[in-house]
Structure formats: structure tokens, C-alpha cells
Amino acid sequence: MEMQQQKEKIEKLISLQAEDAYKIRMYRKEMETLRSVLRSYIVQIDSLNMQNQELLAQNKQLRNTELRLETEKEQLEKDKTQLEEIKDMATTLQASQIALVMLNKRDKKTERIRTAVKVRIDFVLRANNVAPAGEKLLYLRIIRPDQVVLGSSELDMINFNGEQIPASASRLINYENEDLPVSIFWTNDGEIVPGEHAVELYSDGKIIGATSFVLK
């Protein structure tokens, strides 16, 4: 009876060992499968990391290109503004040799305010090959020492720097891109006072000449 029990124990132990060995083999197979899957994941992760690095490099390159294009655009806008300013300056007329002559009632030159019935402003409109030729409306401003504009009225207003400023007189001339002597007259209605008077000339909303004269 005891022999039988011992035999059964031995057979049970052998069966358990066989079962454990089977489980161990299964575990090993699962481990190998997991290792294989893990190696695949590692390869995929490495590949994704490389792709991510490439995308980061491309993004940096695109950003640098964007910054360069923005800089170039800003420079082009600055160049365009400068060219427009240069063009504006080049096409602006210039008045030189500005002179003020007071005339008496016989249209003769006088040096005294009390005998002056007219004021004549003489100047030369300089030659300019890039300025548009044709009719030009020139404006004259004579400004007293107390900053009063002589003869100003709402009939002669100059659009200058976005504002309407009064003029003393105006004259329409025909400009042909060559030196042109011009005279503009202003009738004295008693507004002239002794002292320094400023003279300003305008065309196309721009000041084209300025000087001053002391009248007695």
C-alpha cells in the first residue's frame, strides 16, 4: 500500500515537472515574441525620431526662409519709398533768383512803402527735364513780420502738407522744362508794414522757393 502511494507521488511530481517545463517553453516563446515586437518598436521609434529631426530641420529652414523673405520685403518697401521720395524731389520745380520790387503809381521802382502801390516778385523757374511740362499754377505768399499773409483770401488757397493755407497771389504759366523768368504781382492795399517780410513760392502743393526782404 505504501509502495503504491510513493509511486503515485513520484508520478505526480513527474507530471508537474513536465507541465512546468511546458509552461517554461511557452514563456520563453512569449518572451522571444515580445523581444521581437520590442525590437520592431525600437526600429520604428528610431525611424520616427529621424523623421522628426528632418521635419525640425525643414521647419527651421522654412522659418529662416520666411524671415529672409520678410526682411527682403521690408527692404524693398524702404527702397520703393526712397525711390518715390527721390522721384518726388526730382520732379519738384525750383525757383531761384527771387527778388522783390516795389512799384509806385507810375510803375516805377520805389524803395519806400508809403509810395508803393504794387509789389512785384521776380524769379526764375529752373529747367527740369524730369518734371512734367505744361500749365503750372504758381502761388505767392508774402508774410509780414507779425506773420500776417498779405492779401490773403479764400479765393487763393494752397493745399500744403494736407492743410489749406492762404496765398497772396497766383499766376498760371506754361512750363516747357527750360529756365523761365516769371513775375507775380500783388496790389498793395496798405497792408505792408516796415520790417522783414518773408516770400514763399509754391507749385503742385510744394514749396519751390523762399527768401526774405526788409522793407522800409
Secondary structure, 3 states (H helix, E strand, C coil): CHHHHHHHHHHHHHHHHHHHHHHHHHHHHHHHHHHHHHHHHHHHHHHHHHHHHHHHHHHHHHHHHHHHHHHHHHHHHHHHHHHHHHHHHHHCCCEEEEEEEEECCCCCEECCHHHCCEEEEEEEECCCCCCCCEEEEEEEEEECCCCCECCCCCCCEEEECCEEEECCEEEEEEECCCCEEEEEEEECCCCCCCEEEEEEEEECCEEEEEEEEEEC
